[in-house]
Amino acid sequence: MRTKVAAAVSSLLVATSLLAGVGYSKPAAPVSQKHTYVIAFQSSLPANYESIVTKAGGKVLRALPELGGLEVESDRPDFLSNLSGVSGIRAANREMVHKLDPDPAGADGLPVTDIPQNAETYWPYQWDIQRVTNNGASYKLETGGTKHADGTVRHKAVVGVIDSGIDANHPDLKANFLGGMNFVPAGVDASEKGDPNDIRDRDGHGTHVAGSIAANGKVKGVGPDLGIRSYRVFAAEGGAPTSWIAAAIVQAANDKVDVINMSIGGFDGIARYTYEGLKYSDVADMLLWKRAVQYAVSRNVTVVAAAGNEELNLNDAHAVVDYMNQSYGELGFTFKSAVREVPGTLPGVINVSSSNQWSTDHIAFYSNYGSTIDVAAPGGDNGPVYDASRNLDERDFHYRTLSTWPTYLEPYFTSNLSGYALLHGTSMAAPKVAGIAGVIKAAHPEYTPAQVQSLIKQTAVDLGKSGQDPLFGTGEANIYKALSR
């Protein structure tokens, strides 16, 4: 299968891969003259924003009034220059969509076949959830909700999952599923009709993430009675521009979720760079990101994000710029400075790196790291042999994390299981922290996002070097310790 990268030419935003660390494909050059753009106004949208865009030669695709932003489309090569003198516009950038390479074929490494499909429970195989719940001891303190005699659940906290959708009828998820919204527009592919209620997961990523948060069946999530809402921003193929994700953040906050999980990470060039000799910057894109996160936090929503899977030291500006130039240089991009990982490094976001099963000193081989890491959580990897050799034939998928998978999709290549899958990535680490945040809110509904983040960091299990370190942040997040504080 193909994983997805949402990239604006302006932002080069990448969705964290299901299959971490496999690298980016080279996006194809645009095949038409019609492009999409992001516009950020100084504050609120003016009443005449549509006429402003039309006069410049564009068409509004999506308005973000809460953020003072627009997504627009134009086939005019002078569209941006036509906006340059418009009063009230702070910044505008062009955007594109990029993809990731597929994970190497299943022949590279042996699929797991020793987990029985008909098992009553997969708890023995959930090393990651066992770790963060102290072998399930946290469930005796708080599960995120209360079960009624008729089997229904009163959810004491809700986590919004901004991702590829969800299998709402999965037996391990349906009791906790509370609805959601689709942000993928019609026409992206034949299946996309623009139905705002279409949250069907065509990819599997969102269902896996949701299971780590709130599954309650053969597999267990961190909070098996938490409510979950799905905000779909990814189609079966392709990526998600920042404007779609920003709209999903706003909607989740308006729906009064307690926590947002974004297993999404990428890079924003916040200073000028060049593309085919023309100068660009990502000010508009970064403004929408910051405003969206601030909008959520100001409405008492805790925001959690994956740190990304590029094996980069996010403190090393030169390494990040080199990575961008190596990945996109042959497409005509030249980056010189000020490339920032988003959304994890934004103020108000809990940025999560990925720990593994076999080491308390090493994070997962693919995980980004640096002083911006708040905490780590188990995201899995391919085991210690592969970590040392990087030989694909020596991958051991048992070390990945087991969670829910759409029942209508084919088994994922890492195992022969139906309805469940073994994946790894900071995508798999972040939802453990989102689940922890949700359970904390269930136990302490009066806590602010800052208090939730502080408790998670203070009660993390100290791994690696003593105290704060660039690999694990303050340590590996643990809900039992947080509830026992």
N, C-alpha and C positions, 0 to 999 in steps of 0.2 A: 504494500500500500504506500501511498505518498503522504508525507506529512506536510504541514503548511507553514508558510512564512508570509506574514503580512508585511509588506514593505512599501513605504512611500519612497519615491525618489527623494523626497524631502526628508523622510525619517529613517528609511531602511529598517523599519520595524519588523522584527521577526517573532513569530509565535514559537515558543519553546517546543522543540521537537518531542514527539513521543519517544523517539529513538535517539537519545541524546548523543551528541558528539560526532555525528556523521558528516557534518559540514554542509555548506550551502551549494546549491546548484547555481549555475550562472544564468540569471534571468535573461530571457530573450529581449532584444531591442523592441521598442514599440512598433507595431505593424500598421498603425493608423495615426492620423494627426489629431485624433480626439483624445484628450487627456483629462484627468480629474485633478482638482486643486483643493487645498485647504486654505481658508481665509479666517483670520482672527481679528476681530474688531477691538478697539481700545477697551470697551466695556460691553454694554448690551448691544444687541442687533438693532440697527436703525429701522424705522418703519418702512423705509424704501429700499431695503437690502436687495429685493428681487430686481428692481429697476437698475440699481447700481451694477449688478452682475450682468443683466441683459445688455446694458449700454456698453459694457466692456467686451461683450461678445461671448458671454457664457450663459449657463443654465444652472439653477440651483437644484442639486440632488437631495441634499439633506440640510435642514436647519437645526442648529443646536442653540436655542435661545438662552438656555441656562448658562451656557459657556461663552456666549458672544461669538459663535463660530459657524462656519458654513462648509459644506462639501459641495463643490461645483464642477461643472464639466464645460469644456470648450474645445473647439477645433481651430481656434485663432492662435497663431504663433506669437502674437503680440498681446495676448490676454493679460499676462502679469504686468507688462509695462502699461497697459491701459488702466490698471488699478493703482498705479504708483502715486498718482496725484489725488486720490480720493480721500477726503477728510474722514477720519474715524477708523480707517483700516490700519491696524498695527503691523500686520505681516501677512504674507501669502506665499504658499509653496505648491509645487506640483507633486502629485503622488502617483505611485505605480504599485503593482502587486508582484511579489516574487514567490518562488517555491523552494522547498528543500529537496535535496536528493532523496530517493527512497532509501530505506535501510537496506544494507546488503542482504542478498537472498538467504532464505532459511537454510540453505545448504552450508552456509558459513556458521558452524556451530550446530549442535544437535537439539532439536525441539524437546521440551520436557514432556515425558510420557508417563511419569510415575506418580502423577497426581490424579486420583480416580475421579472420573466425571460424575459418578453417582454418589460421591461422598456426602454425608449429611452435613458436614461442616468443613470449611477450608481453613479454620483457625490455626491448625498446626503449621500451615504454610505461610501465615501472615507474620513473618518475623518483624516487619516494619511497624505494624499496628501494635503488636505485642510490646515492642520497645517503648513507644510513646505513651502507652497506657499502663505500663508496668504489669504486663501479662493480664490485662483486663481488669486490674484492681480499680482503675478509675471509674469503671462502670458502676461500681457500688456507691460511688460518691455523686456522680452526675452523668446522665446520658444525653442531655440536651432536650429532653421532653418527658412526658408521662403517658403511659399506655392506659387506655380505658378497657373495660371488660369486654367490649365488642371488638377489640383489636385495633381501633383507631388510636391515633396519637395526638396529644396536645403538645405542639412544638413550642418550647420555651425560647428558642432562638432559631434564626433562619440564615443560611449561607447562600449567597448568590454566586453561581458558577458561570463566569464569562468564558465561553469555550466553544466547542463544536456541537453543542446540543446534548441531548440525553435520551437514553432509552427509558421513557417514562413508565413502561410496563414491565421493566425488569423486576423479577420477584424480590430482589434484595433492595430495591429502591422505591417501588411504587407507594409504599405506606408513608414515605417521607417527602414525596414529590408534591410541590405546591404550585406548579405551573411555571410560566416564564414568557419569554418573547423572542422573536426572531428579528435580526437586524440585517440579514443577507437579502439584498434586493432581487427582484425578479430578473431572470435572464442571465444570471451568472452561469448557470448550466440548465439543462432541460428540466431538471427537477425543481428548480427554484421559481416559484410563482409569486414571491413577495408576500406570502401569507404571514402575518405577524405572529400567528399561533403555531407555526411550523417549527418546532424545536427538535424534530427527529434528528438523531445523531447519525450522520452518514459516514463518520470517520472512526469513532470509537474513543477518541481522546477524552471528550467531555464526560462520557459515561464512566470511564476509568477513574477520572478525577473525582466525580461525584461519589463513587463508591468508597474512596479513601476517606471522604468526609462523613458520610452518613449511611452507608450500607447497613442493612440489618437482615441478614439471611445466612446463606452459606459463608459469605464473607461479612466482616464487621468493619465499620468505619470508626473514626475516632469518637464520634458522637452518634451512636446508632439510632437515636430518637430526635436528632436535629432535623429541621425542615430544610429542604433544598429547592432553589429556584434556578431555572436554566435561562441564560441569555446567550443565544446562539449568534456568533459572529463569523463562523467559518462554514463554507460550503464543502461539498465532497472533495473538491480540488481548489487550489488557489489559496489566496490569503485574505487578510482583513485589514483594510486601511484604518488608521488611527481614528478617523471620524466615526466609524461603525462602533469601535470599542468604547470611545468616549460617550457615545449615545447610550450604550449598554450600561456604563457606569452610572450615568444620570438616571436611567430608568430603574436600576436596582436600588439606588438611593431613594427614589420617589416611591418605590414599593416597600420601603422601610425594612430592607434586609438588615441584619446585624453585622454581617461580614461579607466581603467580596473576595473571591479567589480568582486571580488571574495567573494561570499557568502560561504566561506570555512573557517574553523578554526580547529585547532587541537594542538597537543603537540609534541615537539621534545626533546628527552633526549640528551642534548648536552654534558653531561659527561658520564662516563662509567656506564652501568648497566649490569645486568646479565640476561641471558635467558637459563634456564636449565643448570645452572652452568658455561656457557660460557660468556665471557665479550664482550660487544658491546658498541659502541658509535654512535652518529648520526652526526658526523662531516661532512660526505659527503652529507648527506641529507640537513643539514643546509647550507652548502656551495652552493648547487644548488638553494635553496630558495633565499639566499642573492644575488647570482649572477643574478638570473632571475629578481628580483625586481630592482636591480641596472641597469641591461640592459634596462629595461623599462623606469625607471626614467631618465636615461641618454639620452633617445630619446624623452624626453619631454612628457612622459605619466604619468598622475596622477593615483596612485594605491590605491584602497579602498578595505577593507576587513572587514568581520564580526568578532566580538570579541569572539564568541562562546557561547554555551548554557548550560554550566555545572554548573552555579550558583557559580562560583569560584572567590575568591579574587586572582587575578593574582599576587598580591604583596606577598602573603603568600606562600612562597616556600614549606613549610611543608604541607600545605593543598593540593597543586597541586600534590606533590609527593604521599601523602596519597591517593588521588583520583586515580592516576595511579596504585598504588599497589592494591587498592580495586577492580579496574576494570580488571586488567590483572594479578594479583598475582597468581590466581589458574591456569593460563596457563603456569606458570613457570618463569614469569618476576619478577625481584626485582629492583626497582628504589630507589636510595638513595639521589640524589640531582640533581640540574640543569636541570629541565624540563621546557621548554619554550613554550608559546603559539605561533603558527605560522599560517598564515603569518602576522597576525595583529600587532604583536609586533616588526616586522622587521623594520629597518631604511627605511624611505621613504614611508611607508604605513600609510594611514589614518585608524585608528582602531576604529570601531563603535560599541557602546553598544546599547541596545534597550530600548527606552522609551515606555510608554503606554498611553492609552486614558484618564485614569481616575485620574492620580496623577502627580503632579509636584515635588514630593519629592521621589518617589519610581520608580526605573526602573523595567522593566518586570522581573518576578520572576526567569526566567531561565538565564538571561543575566550575562555573566562574567563581572567583573569590576576591577578597579585598576588604578594605576597611568599611565598605558600605554594607557588608553582610551583617544582618541582625542576629539571625539564628540559623542553625542547620536543622534538617529533618531527613528521615530515611527516604531516599529516592532510588536506591538500588544501583547496581552496576553489573558487570559481567564476571565478577569474582577476582580473587587475587592473582591467579595464573595469567589471566588476560591483562590485568592491570600492569603486570611486570613485562609481558611480551608484546602486547598490542597485536597479537596474532588472532585474526578473526576466527580461525579454526579452533581456538582455545577459549572461546566464549562459553560461559556456563550460565544459562538463563535462570537457573534456580536462585541466583542472587538478585534477580529483579523483583519487583513488587507485584503482588497478586491483588487484583481488584476486579470489579464488574466490567463487562464488555457487552455491547449490544447483542441481544439474543438472536437478532436477524442477520448479523454479519457472520462471515466465515471465521473460523478460529484464527487467531493471530499466530504468526509463524513461530513464535517462541514456544508454543505448546500445542497440544491437540485438544484443548479445552473448548467447550462451547458455552458462551455466556460469561466467561471469565478470561483474563489474560494477564500475562507477565510483561510488564513494561518497566523502563527506567528513565530517569531524567529529573531535572529540577522541577519539571511539570508534575512529577509524582511526589516531590518533597513538599512543595508549597501547600497542597491541600491538607496535609497533616497539620500544618500550622493554622490553616483556616479552620479546620475542625476543632483544634484546640481553642482558638479564639471564640468559636461558636459556643463551645461547652462552658468556657469562662463567662460569656454573656448570659448563658442560661442560669448559671449559678449566681452571677452578680449583674443583673440587668441594669444597675445604676452606673456601671463602669463606663468611662469614656474610652474612645479608641486609644488615647495615650496611656491610660491605665491598663488596658488590655495588653498593649505592646510591652509595657514595663513589666507586668507580671510574667509574661511569656519569657522575656529575656532574663529576668532575675531568677527564674526557677528552671532554666535550661540546665541539662546535665553537661558539666564542663568537660569537653573533649579537646584533644590536641594540646597546645601549650596552655598553661594555667592562665585563667582569666580570658579577657577578650583577645581573639586572634583572627587573622584574615580568612581562615578556612571555615571555622565553625561559628564565627561571631561570638556570642556569649556561651554557646554550646548547643547541644541537641535538644530541641523543644520537647517538653514532657508534661502531659496534662495531669497525671497523677500528682506530680510535685506542685503544679500550679493550684490544684484543688485542695491540696493538703497544707498550703501556706497559712 
